[in-house]
Amino acid sequence: MTIKDAKEQIKNAMLAYFTKDEFGNYVIPIERQRPVFMIGPPGIGKTAIMQQIARELDIGLVSYSMTHHTRQSALGLPFITKDEFDGVEYSITEYTMSEIIAAVYKVRKETGHREGILFLDEVNCISETLAPSMLQFLQYKIFGTHQLPRGWIVVTAGNPPEYNKSVRDYDIVTWDRLKRIEVIPDYDAWREYALKKGIHGSITTFLEMKKNFFYHVETTVERRSFVTARGWEDLSEMIKLYEAHGIPVDNKLISQYLQDTQIAREFSVYYDLYNKYRSDYRAEEILAGRATDDSKRSIRFARFDERRALLGVLIDTVNADMQGCVERDIGILETLRILKEVKTELVTEDKDYVGVLHGSAEAERKALQAGEKSNSLDDDMRYAYNFAIRFIEQVLGELNRTVPSGSAEAFGMIKVSYDATVAEHKQSVADVKTKLTNLFAFVEEVFENGQEMLILVTEMTVRYYCAKFISKFGCEEYFTHNRDLLFFERKQELLSEISELEL
């Protein structure tokens, strides 16, 4: 199955395992909760989907790679204690708490999550000395003398033996204690994740045309060549950083992540073309509504792959702008929530604004840290917390220079800063909507009834931040060309929500 299918299977298993009876006991006892075992090629996103499941179910997550563990770190260290049986004192061997089990208890304590997932990766590569203890753990959830807390589910993962020489083959007894899920690489399943993650447009448009290059492993006498989903994602991050610093992206960089000579070379050529189209056709001028007649004529008669690449450039550009607007919107709403609490404390109780604001910032930091430790934060909420913290710190800096501690003027100045932030946000939204209008007008004029309009509308629908932006702030051109998607029509309160961001 695909990684997307695997995610649904695991999520459903978690929901079943978390089910309780009328007395608050888990319907399936911990001993009979079969751990999930995902087996599939490396770098296809097994760890990423565990983080997604933890966020969606609002549960904790502790991850470990078992190749790094010895028998002592997994089970704990032995020590001698004494006990008495039938009047006779005996020396007994016990164990300190396993590092793995201790990590689960620590996350429970620090985040408050009483339920969660213990994810053990590369579990079929453990040492021979650890194997018997691992078999016991898979059935009874006990390492040494310490049991995994109830409410925490075990999910394991590993690679097939053809990808890893250290893999140990399980016998029937072991397999009979696991829920086995075999995962295969699939570009269409990964693309949904890639679009939300903001994978560089040159990669997604390239793989649209070369899907067979998404995941490739080939072993020859001379060497092993491979390209994985992890490789594409890591390359995307480096391309963005290189571009931000003005460093050329060339085949030397690309081949460090795409370890197949042909694929690296072909993508390197495409990346240069991608940038050439962005420059030659002046994507920013198109989005500003200033495309020249010569430019329109050139793209109208260009090859399909060239038109597709330019469309990808345009969509990626507005998608990045829409992502910024969506993230700022979430950050502003989080800041608004905090400032309403601050207002109540300052106005009704006449407290010292410095202490109140510092307390609010510290509460946000703790929420951010708890989310990070439990792996329950998505990128939007991580941004929102950081946005609110930065706003409070900036306001504190301004107030410390101009307003005495405890002054009645403090909240008025806070409101001025907040209103300025909202006004700037509204202008950004308006600018993006203008770009969208120009983009649809360009595609409509240049490509008329071609499939490019279908591609544009489809991309706007499936891209996470495009869909979020349009559903909240609207885009009449989108709805005009996509009457069938009625679920995207906004309710009246969403039309006015941005204008209601008044403190």
C-alpha positions as CSV (number, residue, x, y, z in Angstrom):
1,M,0.0,0.0,0.0
2,T,1.0,3.6,-0.3
3,I,2.3,5.7,2.6
4,K,-1.0,7.5,2.6
5,D,-2.9,4.2,2.9
6,A,-0.5,3.1,5.7
7,K,-1.2,6.3,7.6
8,E,-5.0,5.6,7.5
9,Q,-4.4,2.0,8.6
10,I,-2.3,3.0,11.5
11,K,-4.6,5.8,12.5
12,N,-7.6,3.4,12.5
13,A,-5.6,1.0,14.7
14,M,-4.8,3.7,17.2
15,L,-8.5,4.7,17.4
16,A,-9.4,1.0,18.1
17,Y,-6.6,0.6,20.7
18,F,-7.6,3.8,22.5
19,T,-11.3,2.6,22.8
20,K,-12.4,2.1,26.5
21,D,-15.2,0.3,28.1
22,E,-17.8,1.7,30.5
23,F,-15.3,1.4,33.4
24,G,-12.6,3.3,31.7
25,N,-10.5,0.2,30.8
26,Y,-9.1,-0.3,27.3
27,V,-11.2,-2.8,25.4
28,I,-8.1,-4.5,24.0
29,P,-5.6,-5.2,26.8
30,I,-2.1,-4.0,26.3
31,E,-0.8,-7.6,25.9
32,R,-3.1,-8.1,22.9
33,Q,-2.5,-4.8,21.3
34,R,-0.4,-5.9,18.3
35,P,2.3,-3.4,17.5
36,V,2.2,-2.2,13.9
37,F,5.2,-3.1,11.8
38,M,5.7,-0.9,8.7
39,I,8.1,-2.5,6.3
40,G,9.2,-0.6,3.2
41,P,12.1,1.1,1.5
42,P,14.1,3.8,3.3
43,G,13.2,7.5,2.9
44,I,9.5,7.2,2.0
45,G,8.2,9.1,4.9
46,K,7.5,6.5,7.7
47,T,8.6,8.8,10.4
48,A,6.7,11.8,8.9
49,I,3.3,10.0,9.0
50,M,3.8,9.1,12.7
51,Q,4.2,12.9,13.4
52,Q,1.1,13.6,11.4
53,I,-1.0,10.9,13.2
54,A,0.2,12.3,16.6
55,R,-0.9,15.8,15.6
56,E,-4.3,14.7,14.2
57,L,-5.1,12.6,17.2
58,D,-3.6,15.1,19.7
59,I,-1.5,12.4,21.4
60,G,2.2,12.1,22.3
61,L,4.9,10.7,20.2
62,V,8.3,9.3,21.2
63,S,10.6,8.1,18.4
64,Y,13.7,5.9,18.6
65,S,16.0,4.3,16.1
66,M,16.7,0.8,17.5
67,T,20.1,0.5,15.7
68,H,21.6,2.9,18.2
69,H,20.6,0.8,21.2
70,T,22.5,-1.9,23.1
71,R,20.9,-4.4,25.4
72,Q,21.7,-2.2,28.4
73,S,20.2,1.0,27.1
74,A,17.0,-0.8,26.0
75,L,16.5,-2.9,29.1
76,G,18.2,-0.8,31.8
77,L,21.2,-1.8,34.0
78,P,21.0,-4.6,36.5
79,F,21.3,-4.0,40.2
80,I,21.0,-6.3,43.2
81,T,18.2,-5.9,45.7
82,K,17.0,-8.1,48.6
83,D,13.6,-9.5,49.4
84,E,12.3,-12.1,51.9
85,F,10.3,-15.2,51.0
86,D,9.1,-17.7,53.6
87,G,11.4,-16.2,56.2
88,V,14.5,-16.5,54.0
89,E,16.2,-13.4,52.6
90,Y,17.3,-13.6,48.9
91,S,19.3,-11.4,46.6
92,I,17.4,-10.5,43.5
93,T,18.4,-8.9,40.2
94,E,16.3,-5.9,39.1
95,Y,16.8,-3.3,36.4
96,T,17.0,0.4,36.2
97,M,14.3,1.9,34.0
98,S,14.9,1.5,30.3
99,E,16.0,4.7,28.5
100,I,13.1,4.1,26.1
101,I,10.4,3.6,28.7
102,A,11.8,6.6,30.7
103,A,11.5,8.8,27.7
104,V,7.8,8.0,27.4
105,Y,7.2,8.8,31.1
106,K,9.1,12.0,30.6
107,V,6.9,13.1,27.7
108,R,3.8,12.2,29.6
109,K,5.0,14.3,32.5
110,E,6.1,17.3,30.4
111,T,3.2,17.5,27.9
112,G,0.3,16.0,29.9
113,H,-0.4,13.4,27.1
114,R,-1.6,10.2,28.8
115,E,-1.9,8.5,25.4
116,G,0.6,8.3,22.7
117,I,2.7,6.4,20.2
118,L,6.1,4.8,20.9
119,F,7.7,4.6,17.4
120,L,10.7,2.2,17.1
121,D,12.4,2.5,13.7
122,E,14.7,0.0,12.1
123,V,13.5,-2.5,14.7
124,N,14.5,-5.5,12.5
125,C,18.2,-4.3,12.6
126,I,18.7,-4.9,16.4
127,S,21.7,-6.8,17.7
128,E,21.4,-10.5,18.4
129,T,21.7,-10.0,22.2
130,L,18.7,-7.6,22.1
131,A,16.4,-9.8,20.0
132,P,14.9,-12.0,22.7
133,S,14.1,-9.0,24.8
134,M,12.5,-7.3,21.9
135,L,10.3,-10.2,21.2
136,Q,9.1,-10.0,24.8
137,F,8.5,-6.3,24.5
138,L,6.5,-6.7,21.3
139,Q,4.0,-8.9,23.2
140,Y,4.0,-7.7,26.7
141,K,5.3,-4.1,26.3
142,I,8.0,-4.7,29.0
143,F,11.7,-3.8,28.8
144,G,13.5,-5.3,31.8
145,T,11.1,-5.0,34.7
146,H,9.3,-1.8,33.5
147,Q,6.2,-1.8,31.4
148,L,5.2,0.8,28.8
149,P,2.4,3.0,30.3
150,R,-1.1,2.0,29.4
151,G,-2.5,4.2,26.7
152,W,0.8,4.2,24.7
153,I,0.8,2.2,21.5
154,V,3.8,0.6,19.9
155,V,4.5,1.2,16.2
156,T,7.6,-0.2,14.6
157,A,9.2,0.1,11.2
158,G,12.0,-1.4,9.2
159,N,13.5,-1.9,5.8
160,P,13.4,-5.1,3.6
161,P,16.6,-7.0,3.5
162,E,17.4,-5.9,0.0
163,Y,17.9,-2.4,1.3
164,N,19.8,-3.1,4.5
165,K,22.4,-5.8,5.1
166,S,21.8,-5.6,8.9
167,V,18.2,-6.7,8.6
168,R,17.2,-9.8,10.7
169,D,14.5,-12.0,9.2
170,Y,11.6,-12.6,11.6
171,D,10.2,-16.0,12.2
172,I,6.5,-16.9,12.2
173,V,6.3,-16.5,16.0
174,T,7.4,-12.9,15.8
175,W,5.3,-12.0,12.8
176,D,2.3,-13.5,14.6
177,R,2.6,-10.8,17.2
178,L,2.6,-7.9,14.7
179,K,0.2,-6.0,12.4
180,R,2.3,-6.1,9.2
181,I,1.9,-3.2,6.7
182,E,4.0,-3.3,3.6
183,V,4.6,0.2,2.1
184,I,5.6,1.0,-1.5
185,P,6.8,4.3,-2.9
186,D,4.1,6.2,-4.7
187,Y,4.6,9.8,-6.1
188,D,0.9,10.7,-6.1
189,A,0.6,9.9,-2.4
190,W,3.7,11.8,-1.6
191,R,2.7,14.8,-3.7
192,E,-0.1,15.8,-1.4
193,Y,2.5,16.0,1.5
194,A,5.0,17.8,-0.8
195,L,2.6,20.5,-1.7
196,K,1.7,21.3,1.9
197,K,5.3,21.1,3.0
198,G,6.3,23.6,0.3
199,I,8.7,21.4,-1.7
200,H,10.4,23.5,-4.3
201,G,8.4,24.0,-7.5
202,S,11.2,22.8,-9.7
203,I,11.0,19.4,-8.0
204,T,7.2,19.0,-8.1
205,T,6.9,20.1,-11.7
206,F,9.9,17.9,-12.7
207,L,8.4,14.8,-11.0
208,E,5.0,15.5,-12.6
209,M,6.7,14.7,-15.9
210,K,9.1,12.1,-14.6
211,K,7.2,10.2,-12.0
212,N,9.4,7.1,-12.4
213,F,12.3,9.2,-11.0
214,F,10.5,9.8,-7.7
215,Y,11.9,6.7,-6.1
216,H,14.6,4.7,-7.8
217,V,17.0,2.0,-6.5
218,E,19.4,0.2,-8.7
219,T,22.3,-2.1,-7.8
220,T,25.1,-2.9,-10.2
221,V,28.5,-4.5,-9.9
222,E,30.1,-1.1,-9.6
223,R,27.8,0.7,-7.2
224,R,24.3,1.2,-5.8
225,S,22.4,4.1,-7.2
226,F,19.3,5.5,-5.4
227,V,16.9,8.4,-5.2
228,T,14.4,8.6,-2.3
229,A,11.5,10.8,-1.1
230,R,13.8,11.9,1.7
231,G,16.4,12.9,-0.8
232,W,14.0,15.1,-2.8
233,E,12.7,16.8,0.4
234,D,16.2,17.5,1.7
235,L,17.3,18.8,-1.7
236,S,14.3,21.1,-1.7
237,E,15.4,22.7,1.5
238,M,18.9,23.2,0.2
239,I,17.7,24.7,-3.0
240,K,15.6,27.3,-1.1
241,L,18.6,28.2,1.1
242,Y,21.0,28.4,-1.8
243,E,18.6,30.7,-3.7
244,A,18.1,32.9,-0.6
245,H,21.9,33.3,-0.3
246,G,22.5,33.7,-4.1
247,I,24.6,30.5,-4.3
248,P,24.3,28.7,-7.6
249,V,22.5,25.3,-7.6
250,D,24.4,23.0,-9.8
251,N,24.8,19.3,-10.4
252,K,27.5,19.0,-7.7
253,L,24.9,19.9,-5.1
254,I,22.1,18.0,-6.7
255,S,24.1,14.7,-6.9
256,Q,24.7,14.9,-3.2
257,Y,21.0,14.2,-2.6
258,L,20.0,12.4,-5.8
259,Q,22.5,9.6,-5.8
260,D,21.8,8.4,-9.3
261,T,23.9,10.0,-12.0
262,Q,21.2,10.1,-14.8
263,I,18.4,11.4,-12.5
264,A,20.7,14.0,-11.0
265,R,21.9,15.2,-14.4
266,E,18.3,15.4,-15.8
267,F,17.0,17.3,-12.9
268,S,20.0,19.7,-13.0
269,V,19.2,20.5,-16.6
270,Y,15.5,21.0,-15.8
271,Y,16.3,23.2,-12.8
272,D,18.3,25.5,-15.1
273,L,15.4,25.6,-17.6
274,Y,12.9,26.3,-14.7
275,N,14.9,29.3,-13.7
276,K,15.3,30.4,-17.4
277,Y,11.5,30.3,-17.9
278,R,11.0,32.3,-14.7
279,S,13.5,34.9,-16.0
280,D,12.7,34.9,-19.7
281,Y,8.9,35.2,-19.2
282,R,9.2,37.6,-16.2
283,A,6.9,35.8,-13.9
284,E,6.6,38.7,-11.5
285,E,5.5,41.0,-14.3
286,I,2.8,38.5,-15.3
287,L,1.5,38.4,-11.8
288,A,1.6,42.2,-11.7
289,G,-0.5,42.3,-14.8
290,R,2.3,43.8,-17.0
291,A,2.9,40.8,-19.3
292,T,4.0,42.1,-22.8
293,D,2.4,41.0,-26.0
294,D,5.7,39.5,-27.1
295,S,5.8,37.4,-23.9
296,K,2.2,36.3,-24.3
297,R,2.9,35.3,-27.9
298,S,6.0,33.4,-27.1
299,I,4.5,31.3,-24.3
300,R,1.3,30.6,-26.4
301,F,3.4,28.8,-29.1
302,A,5.9,27.2,-26.8
303,R,6.1,23.5,-26.2
304,F,3.8,22.0,-23.6
305,D,6.6,21.2,-21.2
306,E,7.7,24.8,-21.4
307,R,4.2,26.1,-20.8
308,R,3.7,23.6,-17.9
309,A,7.0,24.8,-16.3
310,L,6.0,28.4,-16.5
311,L,2.6,27.7,-15.1
312,G,4.4,25.9,-12.3
313,V,6.6,28.9,-11.6
314,L,3.5,31.2,-11.5
315,I,1.6,28.9,-9.2
316,D,4.5,28.4,-6.9
317,T,5.1,32.1,-6.6
318,V,1.5,32.9,-5.6
319,N,1.4,29.8,-3.4
320,A,4.3,31.1,-1.4
321,D,2.5,34.4,-1.0
322,M,-0.7,32.7,0.1
323,Q,1.2,30.6,2.6
324,G,2.6,33.7,4.1
325,C,-0.9,35.2,4.4
326,V,-2.4,32.1,5.9
327,E,0.4,31.8,8.4
328,R,0.2,35.4,9.4
329,D,-3.5,35.1,9.8
330,I,-3.2,32.3,12.2
331,G,-0.5,34.2,14.0
332,I,-2.6,37.3,14.3
333,L,-5.6,35.3,15.6
334,E,-3.3,33.7,18.3
335,T,-2.0,37.1,19.2
336,L,-5.5,38.5,19.4
337,R,-6.5,35.7,21.8
338,I,-3.5,36.6,24.1
339,L,-4.2,40.3,23.9
340,K,-7.8,39.9,25.0
341,E,-6.6,38.1,28.1
342,V,-4.0,40.8,28.6
343,K,-6.6,43.5,28.2
344,T,-8.8,41.9,30.9
345,E,-5.9,41.8,33.4
346,L,-4.6,45.3,32.6
347,V,-7.9,47.2,32.5
348,T,-10.0,45.4,35.2
349,E,-7.2,44.7,37.7
350,D,-4.7,47.5,36.9
351,K,-1.7,45.2,36.9
352,D,1.9,45.9,35.9
353,Y,1.9,45.5,32.1
354,V,5.5,44.3,32.0
355,G,4.7,41.3,34.3
356,V,1.5,40.5,32.4
357,L,3.2,40.6,29.0
358,H,6.2,38.6,30.2
359,G,3.8,36.0,31.6
360,S,1.9,35.8,28.3
361,A,5.1,35.3,26.4
362,E,6.3,32.6,28.8
363,A,3.0,30.8,28.5
364,E,3.3,30.7,24.7
365,R,6.9,29.4,25.0
366,K,5.8,26.6,27.3
367,A,3.0,25.7,24.9
368,L,5.5,25.7,22.0
369,Q,8.0,23.6,23.9
370,A,5.3,21.1,25.0
371,G,4.1,20.7,21.4
372,E,7.6,20.2,20.2
373,K,8.3,17.6,22.8
374,S,5.1,15.7,22.1
375,N,5.6,16.1,18.3
376,S,2.0,17.3,18.2
377,L,2.7,20.7,16.5
378,D,2.0,21.3,12.9
379,D,3.9,24.0,11.0
380,D,1.0,26.5,11.2
381,M,0.7,26.4,15.0
382,R,4.5,26.5,15.4
383,Y,4.5,29.7,13.3
384,A,1.5,31.1,15.3
385,Y,3.3,30.6,18.7
386,N,6.5,32.2,17.4
387,F,4.5,35.0,15.8
388,A,2.8,35.8,19.0
389,I,6.0,35.6,21.1
390,R,7.8,38.0,18.7
391,F,4.9,40.5,18.8
392,I,4.8,40.6,22.6
393,E,8.6,41.0,22.8
394,Q,8.5,43.8,20.2
395,V,5.7,45.6,22.1
396,L,7.6,45.2,25.4
397,G,10.6,46.8,23.8
398,E,8.6,49.8,22.6
399,L,6.7,50.2,25.9
400,N,9.9,50.0,28.0
401,R,11.3,53.0,26.0
402,T,8.2,55.2,26.2
403,V,5.7,54.2,28.9
404,P,6.3,53.9,32.7
405,S,5.5,50.5,34.3
406,G,1.9,50.2,35.2
407,S,0.8,53.2,33.0
408,A,-2.8,53.4,31.9
409,E,-1.4,54.3,28.4
410,A,0.2,50.9,28.0
411,F,-2.7,49.0,26.5
412,G,-3.6,51.8,24.2
413,M,-0.1,51.6,22.7
414,I,-0.4,47.8,22.5
415,K,-3.6,48.2,20.5
416,V,-1.9,50.7,18.1
417,S,0.9,48.1,17.4
418,Y,-1.7,45.3,16.9
419,D,-3.9,47.5,14.6
420,A,-0.8,48.3,12.5
421,T,0.0,44.6,12.2
422,V,-3.6,43.8,11.1
423,A,-3.5,46.7,8.5
424,E,-0.3,45.4,7.0
425,H,-1.8,41.9,6.9
426,K,-4.9,43.1,5.1
427,Q,-2.7,44.9,2.5
428,S,-0.8,41.7,1.9
429,V,-4.0,39.8,1.4
430,A,-5.2,42.4,-1.1
431,D,-1.9,42.2,-3.0
432,V,-2.1,38.4,-3.3
433,K,-5.7,38.6,-4.5
434,T,-4.6,41.1,-7.2
435,K,-1.9,38.6,-8.3
436,L,-4.5,35.8,-8.5
437,T,-6.7,38.0,-10.7
438,N,-3.8,38.7,-13.0
439,L,-2.8,35.1,-13.1
440,F,-6.3,33.9,-14.1
441,A,-6.5,36.7,-16.7
442,F,-3.2,35.7,-18.2
443,V,-4.0,32.0,-18.4
444,E,-7.5,32.8,-19.8
445,E,-6.1,35.1,-22.5
446,V,-2.9,33.2,-23.5
447,F,-4.2,29.6,-23.4
448,E,-7.9,30.3,-24.0
449,N,-9.7,27.0,-23.5
450,G,-6.5,24.9,-23.2
451,Q,-5.8,22.4,-20.4
452,E,-3.6,25.0,-18.7
453,M,-6.7,26.5,-17.0
454,L,-7.7,23.1,-15.8
455,I,-4.2,22.6,-14.4
456,L,-4.4,26.0,-12.7
457,V,-7.8,25.4,-11.1
458,T,-6.8,21.8,-10.0
459,E,-3.5,23.0,-8.4
460,M,-5.4,25.8,-6.6
461,T,-7.8,23.1,-5.2
462,V,-5.2,20.5,-4.1
463,R,-2.5,22.8,-2.7
464,Y,-3.0,23.2,1.0
465,Y,-2.3,26.9,1.3
466,C,-4.0,27.9,-1.9
467,A,-7.2,26.2,-0.7
468,K,-6.9,27.7,2.7
469,F,-6.4,31.2,1.3
470,I,-9.2,31.0,-1.2
471,S,-11.7,29.6,1.2
472,K,-11.1,32.4,3.7
473,F,-10.3,35.4,1.5
474,G,-12.0,34.5,-1.7
475,C,-11.0,34.5,-5.4
476,E,-13.9,35.2,-7.8
477,E,-11.9,34.0,-10.8
478,Y,-11.3,30.7,-9.1
479,F,-15.0,30.1,-8.4
480,T,-16.0,31.2,-11.9
481,H,-13.8,28.5,-13.3
482,N,-14.7,25.9,-10.8
483,R,-18.4,26.0,-10.2
484,D,-18.5,22.3,-9.4
485,L,-16.5,22.7,-6.2
486,L,-19.4,24.2,-4.2
487,F,-17.9,23.1,-0.9
488,F,-15.3,25.8,-1.3
489,E,-17.9,28.6,-1.3
490,R,-17.4,30.7,1.7
491,K,-20.0,31.3,4.4
492,Q,-20.8,34.9,5.1
493,E,-19.0,35.0,8.4
494,L,-15.7,34.1,6.6
495,L,-16.2,37.1,4.3
496,S,-16.2,39.5,7.2
497,E,-13.8,37.6,9.6
498,I,-10.7,39.5,8.6
499,S,-12.5,42.8,9.2
500,E,-13.5,41.7,12.6
501,L,-9.9,41.4,13.9
502,E,-10.5,44.4,16.1
503,L,-9.2,44.4,19.6
